[in-house]
Amino acid sequence: MHRRTAATSLGNRHLLDFMSQAKGNNHKKAGQRHTRPLDSAQSIVQNPYEPSKGLISTMSSRPTTVTLKQVAAAAGVSVSVASRVLNGHAKAYRISDQTEQQVRGIASELDFRPSQIARSLRLQKSKMIGVVIPDLSNPFFAAISREIALAVEAEGFSVLVADSRETTSIEQELTGELQSRQVEGLVVCPVGVDGSHLLTVHQSGLPIVLVDRGFPDFPMMQVTSDHRRGSEQAAELLLAQGHRTIGILQGLPGTLPNEERLGGLRETLQRHDLKWDADLVDGDNFTEQSGYESTHRLLSKRPDITALFALSTPNAMGALRATQEQGIQVPDELSIVSFDDSPYSDLMAVPLATVCQDVPRIGKQAAALIIQSIQAKSPPKFEIHQVTTKIVKRSSIAKASPR
């Protein structure tokens, strides 16, 4: 399938435009940079520090575009006849089989592709779905957006993907920008601290689905992992190895995943008659840098820590960097387990034990819900869909050993 992807800078933000045309199965590289996690499409990223040449710039590997008029001329028919054939209305207009085959044959030879924009204008539908994620560099969110794109493309939709850079004000601006582009629905992985603007979108009647960092009190469709149960699984794994003093590298405080994961850990410790110690919790975001800094602080003030539970894979990557700098051997002197799983978890110097989220299922569920909402005559019933997690045991965990 030929896929074209365009990206533009909104200030210093990138809005990625995923467009697809269903013909063939080869992917041609184009543009300045290929976005690796989204390998189902090509990425053409405009330099944010250069003057913008337009809000959306789309590039194609073909030097020229074949028009309907050219197809009609080559087939020896009128433009209206060619249009009716290629739109599947040959029988309705009593166009002969011979003429239909001739027009379709010429269109195929010339690699004619109908204009999706023109078709959308006729139907008064954009066939576009906006997707907003907090961090495109995070493998989890990159994979989620890819799964959504693949699923909606199969239903004839394209996606516009925007990166909010973990900033609520940017997220609010981007949702407004996507609405101005007449998207038929929004899938948003919120920053997760303030979602009032998302509630406003829902109340406007535009279909919207929240993914991962949702808001349980909002009456809209939401898809999330069972964060609490996943955290319980990680805690049980560490406790079974004899760990009792566990440092916690948290993500963004106040967000649903962070609080649910902390809650699952707290409840598991209490079931084992272990005291919850807030002094063992550190961190302010789901980033590698946050995990790195938190690890240094925790191990400095609490040398009795025998294990770290990172609430995201980037947090865990930061922890591995910090322990390497301190000369701490993982897992002989310190065990590490993380929430999330990524293609890199098994490729690290010390393969990382993780709570694995079912990314394909999350993405497909979100795509199914937004398409259902777009096509439904009445809004779907409000529901929060929780996707199960599983533990993936790797060599970053060992029996507790004092350092």
JODABEL-V186409 format. One record per residue. N is the residue number from 1. RES is the residue in three letters. PHI is phi as a letter, one per 30 degrees, with the letter a starting at -180 (NA if undefined). Layout:
BEGIN
n=N res=RES phi=PHI
n=N res=RES phi=PHI
END
This chain:
BEGIN
n=1 res=MET phi=NA
n=2 res=HIS phi=d
n=3 res=ARG phi=b
n=4 res=ARG phi=c
n=5 res=THR phi=b
n=6 res=ALA phi=c
n=7 res=ALA phi=b
n=8 res=THR phi=b
n=9 res=SER phi=c
n=10 res=LEU phi=c
n=11 res=GLY phi=i
n=12 res=ASN phi=c
n=13 res=ARG phi=c
n=14 res=HIS phi=c
n=15 res=LEU phi=c
n=16 res=LEU phi=c
n=17 res=ASP phi=c
n=18 res=PHE phi=c
n=19 res=MET phi=b
n=20 res=SER phi=b
n=21 res=GLN phi=b
n=22 res=ALA phi=d
n=23 res=LYS phi=a
n=24 res=GLY phi=i
n=25 res=ASN phi=b
n=26 res=ASN phi=c
n=27 res=HIS phi=c
n=28 res=LYS phi=c
n=29 res=LYS phi=d
n=30 res=ALA phi=a
n=31 res=GLY phi=i
n=32 res=GLN phi=c
n=33 res=ARG phi=a
n=34 res=HIS phi=c
n=35 res=THR phi=d
n=36 res=ARG phi=e
n=37 res=PRO phi=d
n=38 res=LEU phi=c
n=39 res=ASP phi=d
n=40 res=SER phi=d
n=41 res=ALA phi=b
n=42 res=GLN phi=d
n=43 res=SER phi=c
n=44 res=ILE phi=c
n=45 res=VAL phi=c
n=46 res=GLN phi=d
n=47 res=ASN phi=d
n=48 res=PRO phi=d
n=49 res=TYR phi=c
n=50 res=GLU phi=c
n=51 res=PRO phi=e
n=52 res=SER phi=d
n=53 res=LYS phi=c
n=54 res=GLY phi=k
n=55 res=LEU phi=d
n=56 res=ILE phi=b
n=57 res=SER phi=b
n=58 res=THR phi=c
n=59 res=MET phi=c
n=60 res=SER phi=b
n=61 res=SER phi=d
n=62 res=ARG phi=d
n=63 res=PRO phi=d
n=64 res=THR phi=b
n=65 res=THR phi=c
n=66 res=VAL phi=d
n=67 res=THR phi=c
n=68 res=LEU phi=d
n=69 res=LYS phi=d
n=70 res=GLN phi=d
n=71 res=VAL phi=d
n=72 res=ALA phi=d
n=73 res=ALA phi=d
n=74 res=ALA phi=d
n=75 res=ALA phi=d
n=76 res=GLY phi=i
n=77 res=VAL phi=b
n=78 res=SER phi=d
n=79 res=VAL phi=d
n=80 res=SER phi=d
n=81 res=VAL phi=d
n=82 res=ALA phi=e
n=83 res=SER phi=d
n=84 res=ARG phi=d
n=85 res=VAL phi=d
n=86 res=LEU phi=d
n=87 res=ASN phi=c
n=88 res=GLY phi=i
n=89 res=HIS phi=c
n=90 res=ALA phi=e
n=91 res=LYS phi=d
n=92 res=ALA phi=d
n=93 res=TYR phi=c
n=94 res=ARG phi=h
n=95 res=ILE phi=d
n=96 res=SER phi=d
n=97 res=ASP phi=d
n=98 res=GLN phi=d
n=99 res=THR phi=d
n=100 res=GLU phi=d
n=101 res=GLN phi=d
n=102 res=GLN phi=d
n=103 res=VAL phi=d
n=104 res=ARG phi=d
n=105 res=GLY phi=d
n=106 res=ILE phi=d
n=107 res=ALA phi=e
n=108 res=SER phi=d
n=109 res=GLU phi=d
n=110 res=LEU phi=d
n=111 res=ASP phi=h
n=112 res=PHE phi=d
n=113 res=ARG phi=b
n=114 res=PRO phi=d
n=115 res=SER phi=d
n=116 res=GLN phi=d
n=117 res=ILE phi=d
n=118 res=ALA phi=d
n=119 res=ARG phi=d
n=120 res=SER phi=d
n=121 res=LEU phi=d
n=122 res=ARG phi=d
n=123 res=LEU phi=d
n=124 res=GLN phi=h
n=125 res=LYS phi=b
n=126 res=SER phi=d
n=127 res=LYS phi=h
n=128 res=MET phi=c
n=129 res=ILE phi=b
n=130 res=GLY phi=d
n=131 res=VAL phi=b
n=132 res=VAL phi=c
n=133 res=ILE phi=b
n=134 res=PRO phi=d
n=135 res=ASP phi=a
n=136 res=LEU phi=d
n=137 res=SER phi=d
n=138 res=ASN phi=d
n=139 res=PRO phi=e
n=140 res=PHE phi=d
n=141 res=PHE phi=d
n=142 res=ALA phi=d
n=143 res=ALA phi=d
n=144 res=ILE phi=d
n=145 res=SER phi=d
n=146 res=ARG phi=d
n=147 res=GLU phi=d
n=148 res=ILE phi=d
n=149 res=ALA phi=e
n=150 res=LEU phi=d
n=151 res=ALA phi=d
n=152 res=VAL phi=d
n=153 res=GLU phi=d
n=154 res=ALA phi=d
n=155 res=GLU phi=c
n=156 res=GLY phi=i
n=157 res=PHE phi=c
n=158 res=SER phi=c
n=159 res=VAL phi=b
n=160 res=LEU phi=c
n=161 res=VAL phi=c
n=162 res=ALA phi=b
n=163 res=ASP phi=c
n=164 res=SER phi=d
n=165 res=ARG phi=h
n=166 res=GLU phi=h
n=167 res=THR phi=b
n=168 res=THR phi=d
n=169 res=SER phi=d
n=170 res=ILE phi=d
n=171 res=GLU phi=e
n=172 res=GLN phi=d
n=173 res=GLU phi=d
n=174 res=LEU phi=d
n=175 res=THR phi=d
n=176 res=GLY phi=d
n=177 res=GLU phi=d
n=178 res=LEU phi=d
n=179 res=GLN phi=d
n=180 res=SER phi=d
n=181 res=ARG phi=d
n=182 res=GLN phi=i
n=183 res=VAL phi=d
n=184 res=GLU phi=d
n=185 res=GLY phi=a
n=186 res=LEU phi=b
n=187 res=VAL phi=c
n=188 res=VAL phi=b
n=189 res=CYS phi=c
n=190 res=PRO phi=d
n=191 res=VAL phi=e
n=192 res=GLY phi=j
n=193 res=VAL phi=c
n=194 res=ASP phi=b
n=195 res=GLY phi=c
n=196 res=SER phi=e
n=197 res=HIS phi=d
n=198 res=LEU phi=d
n=199 res=LEU phi=d
n=200 res=THR phi=d
n=201 res=VAL phi=e
n=202 res=HIS phi=e
n=203 res=GLN phi=d
n=204 res=SER phi=d
n=205 res=GLY phi=j
n=206 res=LEU phi=d
n=207 res=PRO phi=e
n=208 res=ILE phi=b
n=209 res=VAL phi=b
n=210 res=LEU phi=c
n=211 res=VAL phi=b
n=212 res=ASP phi=i
n=213 res=ARG phi=c
n=214 res=GLY phi=d
n=215 res=PHE phi=b
n=216 res=PRO phi=e
n=217 res=ASP phi=d
n=218 res=PHE phi=d
n=219 res=PRO phi=d
n=220 res=MET phi=b
n=221 res=MET phi=d
n=222 res=GLN phi=b
n=223 res=VAL phi=b
n=224 res=THR phi=a
n=225 res=SER phi=d
n=226 res=ASP phi=d
n=227 res=HIS phi=e
n=228 res=ARG phi=d
n=229 res=ARG phi=d
n=230 res=GLY phi=d
n=231 res=SER phi=d
n=232 res=GLU phi=d
n=233 res=GLN phi=d
n=234 res=ALA phi=d
n=235 res=ALA phi=d
n=236 res=GLU phi=d
n=237 res=LEU phi=d
n=238 res=LEU phi=d
n=239 res=LEU phi=d
n=240 res=ALA phi=d
n=241 res=GLN phi=c
n=242 res=GLY phi=i
n=243 res=HIS phi=d
n=244 res=ARG phi=b
n=245 res=THR phi=c
n=246 res=ILE phi=c
n=247 res=GLY phi=d
n=248 res=ILE phi=c
n=249 res=LEU phi=c
n=250 res=GLN phi=d
n=251 res=GLY phi=c
n=252 res=LEU phi=d
n=253 res=PRO phi=e
n=254 res=GLY phi=j
n=255 res=THR phi=d
n=256 res=LEU phi=e
n=257 res=PRO phi=e
n=258 res=ASN phi=d
n=259 res=GLU phi=d
n=260 res=GLU phi=d
n=261 res=ARG phi=d
n=262 res=LEU phi=d
n=263 res=GLY phi=d
n=264 res=GLY phi=d
n=265 res=LEU phi=d
n=266 res=ARG phi=e
n=267 res=GLU phi=d
n=268 res=THR phi=d
n=269 res=LEU phi=d
n=270 res=GLN phi=d
n=271 res=ARG phi=d
n=272 res=HIS phi=c
n=273 res=ASP phi=h
n=274 res=LEU phi=c
n=275 res=LYS phi=d
n=276 res=TRP phi=d
n=277 res=ASP phi=c
n=278 res=ALA phi=d
n=279 res=ASP phi=d
n=280 res=LEU phi=c
n=281 res=VAL phi=c
n=282 res=ASP phi=b
n=283 res=GLY phi=k
n=284 res=ASP phi=b
n=285 res=ASN phi=a
n=286 res=PHE phi=c
n=287 res=THR phi=c
n=288 res=GLU phi=d
n=289 res=GLN phi=d
n=290 res=SER phi=d
n=291 res=GLY phi=d
n=292 res=TYR phi=d
n=293 res=GLU phi=d
n=294 res=SER phi=d
n=295 res=THR phi=d
n=296 res=HIS phi=e
n=297 res=ARG phi=d
n=298 res=LEU phi=d
n=299 res=LEU phi=d
n=300 res=SER phi=d
n=301 res=LYS phi=d
n=302 res=ARG phi=b
n=303 res=PRO phi=d
n=304 res=ASP phi=d
n=305 res=ILE phi=d
n=306 res=THR phi=c
n=307 res=ALA phi=a
n=308 res=LEU phi=b
n=309 res=PHE phi=c
n=310 res=ALA phi=c
n=311 res=LEU phi=d
n=312 res=SER phi=a
n=313 res=THR phi=d
n=314 res=PRO phi=e
n=315 res=ASN phi=e
n=316 res=ALA phi=d
n=317 res=MET phi=d
n=318 res=GLY phi=d
n=319 res=ALA phi=d
n=320 res=LEU phi=d
n=321 res=ARG phi=d
n=322 res=ALA phi=d
n=323 res=THR phi=d
n=324 res=GLN phi=d
n=325 res=GLU phi=d
n=326 res=GLN phi=d
n=327 res=GLY phi=i
n=328 res=ILE phi=d
n=329 res=GLN phi=d
n=330 res=VAL phi=c
n=331 res=PRO phi=c
n=332 res=ASP phi=e
n=333 res=GLU phi=c
n=334 res=LEU phi=a
n=335 res=SER phi=c
n=336 res=ILE phi=b
n=337 res=VAL phi=b
n=338 res=SER phi=b
n=339 res=PHE phi=c
n=340 res=ASP phi=j
n=341 res=ASP phi=b
n=342 res=SER phi=b
n=343 res=PRO phi=e
n=344 res=TYR phi=d
n=345 res=SER phi=e
n=346 res=ASP phi=d
n=347 res=LEU phi=c
n=348 res=MET phi=d
n=349 res=ALA phi=e
n=350 res=VAL phi=c
n=351 res=PRO phi=e
n=352 res=LEU phi=c
n=353 res=ALA phi=d
n=354 res=THR phi=b
n=355 res=VAL phi=c
n=356 res=CYS phi=d
n=357 res=GLN phi=c
n=358 res=ASP phi=d
n=359 res=VAL phi=e
n=360 res=PRO phi=e
n=361 res=ARG phi=d
n=362 res=ILE phi=d
n=363 res=GLY phi=d
n=364 res=LYS phi=d
n=365 res=GLN phi=d
n=366 res=ALA phi=d
n=367 res=ALA phi=d
n=368 res=ALA phi=d
n=369 res=LEU phi=d
n=370 res=ILE phi=d
n=371 res=ILE phi=d
n=372 res=GLN phi=e
n=373 res=SER phi=d
n=374 res=ILE phi=d
n=375 res=GLN phi=d
n=376 res=ALA phi=d
n=377 res=LYS phi=d
n=378 res=SER phi=b
n=379 res=PRO phi=e
n=380 res=PRO phi=d
n=381 res=LYS phi=d
n=382 res=PHE phi=d
n=383 res=GLU phi=a
n=384 res=ILE phi=c
n=385 res=HIS phi=c
n=386 res=GLN phi=c
n=387 res=VAL phi=c
n=388 res=THR phi=d
n=389 res=THR phi=c
n=390 res=LYS phi=b
n=391 res=ILE phi=d
n=392 res=VAL phi=c
n=393 res=LYS phi=d
n=394 res=ARG phi=b
n=395 res=SER phi=d
n=396 res=SER phi=d
n=397 res=ILE phi=b
n=398 res=ALA phi=b
n=399 res=LYS phi=e
n=400 res=ALA phi=e
n=401 res=SER phi=b
n=402 res=PRO phi=d
n=403 res=ARG phi=d
END
